[in-house]
Amino acid sequence: MPPTRITWAELASADWQEADSSGTRSRDMVAGDGTHWGPVWSVMRTLGELHGADNVRLVVWFH
């Protein structure tokens, strides 16, 4: 499976309060600053300030 990517600009503009189809879990609850993803967002936020939000990307792949 090929990797996928998202920029800090895209992540920063996402609606983190939007819930899943069941209406019970928001993006913030699953992957917000208070989760294990918090350190990743902190680094991306800092790099975005230094280099521009469109120039910072998170690349992921699953197997």
Secondary structure, DSSP 8 states (H G I E B T S, - for coil): ---EEEEHHHHHTS-TT-B-TTSS-BHHHHHSTTSTTHHHHHHHHHHHHHH-GGG-EEEE---
